[in-house]
Amino acid sequence: MELSIKDFDFLDSFEHLGSHTLDEHCKNKLDLFVLRINANEFDYSSLKNNLIDPMIDFSLSRKVREKYSEKPGTLAAKAREKFVEYINNKGELGELLLYCFLETHLKAPKLLSKLELKTSTSHYVNGSDGVHFLRLNNGGYQLIFGESKTIAGLTAAITDAFKSIHEFKNCVNSKGSKKSGLPYEKGLLSDHLEKETFSSEQREFIEKIIYPSRQNNFDVDDAFGVFVGYETNVCEEYKSLSNKEFREKIKDQINKEIKLSFQHILKKINEFNLNGHNFYIYILPFTDLDKNRRILQEGIST
């Protein structure tokens, strides 16, 4: 099954600072990206441009995109309609970035994004941010449920992300009351397969991933994709450095910030009893998080 994003220009917006395996069994993988730097500033303009086309793929089903393939203006307008008013919603940028990383970096095709299900710009959909699947080297598969958080404090963002995953897995909210979770999500995914351009063979295959049976000749496990956007502070003295020195200082600072979070991630996985799952974690630092998040969402949705 093909990826929904047709090119990987999205990744041109970043420098990949490294991949990290957080446990001895290689189940928890963290990839650290940083925006490309131009004249001692993060290049948000480049990211905005490279998110415009993926926003369409993220927001609309394959069937809708195929229907309006000859009308790019209409297609873009329909995708923008799906975005909640950018000033009022802090979540959708993280959802979009997670989708892009899972498709272009992990190469896990999208099965469903919650934005596809929104019927108005003021309507929010609970549950995971989206569902992808991944074929493993051992012939098995993973259903990857997305969770994104963009919060200024890195530790707080990580805590909130894993708390949300715990609640989603256990079908409870923060007060312990019942809410929709994994079973509902799988049913929702199954019900919406007809909205995609999947062939009958592809739909049958996806159903086998969603609801494994004894006829399957492969294993399927639930996994999670996590995006964390946090705020990093740039020392004023750095801004007067040469461009080369500035890049080195910032990358060194961010690397140190992220490595300090490794134990906290493992602590939350243990605390919320999530050890059986694989995690694909993407972390991206922002400067002036609220301001630049708003600028990016405005540029995408208007």
N, C-alpha and C positions, 0 to 999 in steps of 0.2 A: 504494500500500500504506500502511495506516494505521500511525501510531506506536503502540507498545505502551503508552506512558504516556498516559492519557486527559486529564489536566489538568497544568498547569504550576505547581502550587503549590510544587514543589521550589524554583523560582527565587525565591520570596518570602523564602527564608532568607538571601539574599545581596544585596549591592550590587555591581553590575558596575563595576569601576574602569576598564575600557577594553579595546578590541581593538587588537592590534598586529600589523602585517605585518613579518616579520623579514627579508625579502629582496625584491629588486627585481622578482621575477617573481610575487610574491604567493602563493607555494606554502606558506610556513610561517607559520601564523597562531596567535597566542597571545592567549588571553582570561584576564584577571585578575579573579577574584572574591574578595570578602572577606565573611565572615559579618557579618550585621547586628549592631550593637552595642547593648547594653542596659545602662545604668548602668555604663559604662566596662568592660564585659566582652563577649567574643564570645558570641552567643546560641546555644549548642549545643542548648538545649532545643527551640528552634524548628526547627533542622535535624533533630533526632531525630524530631520529629512529622511533618515533611514527607518523611521517608525511609520511613516505615512502609508506605504504599501502593506506592510504586515498588519497594520490596524484593520485593513479591509479583510484580510484573510482570517484574522482573529474574531472579528465581529459577526461575520456572515457565514452561513453554511456553504458547503461546496455547491449545493443545488442553486442557491440564490446567486452565487458568483457566476455559475455557468449560465443562468438565465439572462443575466445582464452583462455578459462578457463583451458584447459589442457596444455597450453604453457605459464607458468608464466614469463619466460624470455622475450618472444615476447611481452607479455602484458605490462610488465614494460617498455620495449623499446619504444613501441607505446605511452605510457603515457608521457615519458620523451621528446619525439619528440614534444609534444604539448607545452612544456615550452619555452617561449622566452628566448634568451640568458640571463643568470642570471645577468651578469654584467650590461646590458643595461636596464633592466626592474625592477622598484622598486615596482610594483603593485601586482605581482602574489602571493607573500607570503601572503599578507593580504587577497587576494581572497580565497586562500586555507584555511587559518585559519578561516575565516568567515564561509565557507562551513562546516568545521569540527565542529565548535561551534553550528551552526544551526542544524546539524544532531545529534550530540551526546548529547548536552546540552538541546536544545529546542525540539529536536525530531521532526523536520520538514523535511520530505523527499525532496530530490532534484528532481526537474523536468527537469532542464537544467542548465548547467554551460557554460559560454561563451568560456571557454577553449576548450570545445568539438567542437566548430565551427571554431577554428583556422586551417587554411590549410597549414601554414608554420610557422617556428619559428620566422619569422619577421613580421607576420601578427597580428595586434591587432583588436579586435572587440569592438565597442563602445556599450554603454548602461549599464545596470546593470551587476554586476559581476556574477549573477546567479539567478535562481528562485526556490523557495521552496514553499511548502504549509503546512498549519497547521490546524488541526481540533480543534475547540474550545469546551470548556465544554458545551456551550449553543447549540451545534449542528451546528453552523455556521462554515465557513472556511475563511482563509486568504491566499491570494497569497502574498508571501514575496519576495520582490526584494532586492538584495544585493548591498551594497555599502561599500567599504573598503578604508581606508587611513592609510598609515604609514608615518608619518611626525614627525620630532624631537619634535616640539612644540605641546603640547596637545591642547591648544586653537586653534592653526592654523589647526590642523588635524580635530577637531570637526567642525570648520567653513567650511572647504573644503568639508567635507562629506555632510553636510546639504545643502550647495550650489549646489553640484552635484545632490542631490536628487530633489531639487527645479527645476533645469534645466531639469532633466529627466522627472519629472511629467508634466512640462509645454512645453516640446518639443522645448526648446530653448537652445542656448549655452550662454556663458558668455557675448557675444556681443548682445544678443537678437535675433540672427538669428535662423531660424527654424532648428531643427535636430530631429532625431528619438527619441521617448520616449515611454511612456507606451503603446499606441496603437500598435506601431511597435513591441514592445517586446512581447506582447501577441500574435500577429500574427506569430512571429518567433517561439514562444513556440508551438503554434498549428501546424505549418508546420513541426516541428521536432519530433512530437510524434511517428511517424513511425520508428524513429531510436532507439527507446527504446523497451524493451521486454514486454511492457504493453499488457494485454489482450484487446479484443475489449470492454469489459465492463469497464476496467480501463481507456481506451482512451476516452470513452463516458463520464465517470465521470469527467475526467480532463477537457474536453471541456466545461462541465457545470460550472466548476470553472473559466475557462478562460473567457467564454462568458455566464454569467448567463442569464437565460430566465425565463419567467413566469411559466414554468413547474417545475422549481426548488422548492423543499420544504425546502431549506436552504438559508441563506444569505451568500454573499461573499464580502469581503472588501480587498482593496489593503493595504499592510503593508510593512515595510522596516526592513531589518536586517542590522545593521551597525557594522563594526569592525574598531576600532581605535587603532593603534599601535603608541606609542610615546616613547620618550627617557627620562628616569629618570637618574639622576646623583647620584652616590654613593660616599659619603664623604670618603676620604682616611682614616680618623680616624676609620671609621666603620670596615674597612677590618681587623684590628687587634683585634677586639672584639671576644669573644667566639662565637661559631656557634649559640648557642641559642640566645645570645644577638643581634647578627647580624640579624638573622631572625626577631626578634621583632622590631628592629630599621627600617629595610627596609619595613616591612609590615605596620608599623605605618606611615612612610613617604609616601608610595603609597596611603594609605587610605586618608590621608590629601590632597594629590594632586588631587585625583579623586573627593572628595567631593566639592572641590573648583570649579569644572567644572560643577556641576549640574545646576546652574542658567544660565550658558552660553549655555548649551544644550537647555534648555527651551526657552531662548531668541531667539535662531536660529530657533527653531520650530515655534515660533510666527512670527518672522521676515519674514520667507519664507512661511508663511500661510500653514503650514503642520499639523495643529492641529487635523484634522480629521483622521489622520493615527495613527496606533499603531507602536511603534518603539521597536525593540529588539536590545539593544546596548551592544556590548562586547568591553571592554577596556583591553589592555595588555601592560604593560611597558617593555621596552627593555633597556639594557645598551649598549652603543656604537652602536646605531641603524644601521647605514650604514654598519659597519663592520660585525655585527652578522646577519643582513638580508642577506648579500652576502654569508656568510658561510652557512647559512641554505639553501638558494636557490641552491648553488653549490652542497651541499650534497644530495639534493632531485633530481636534474636534471642531475646528471652525474653518 
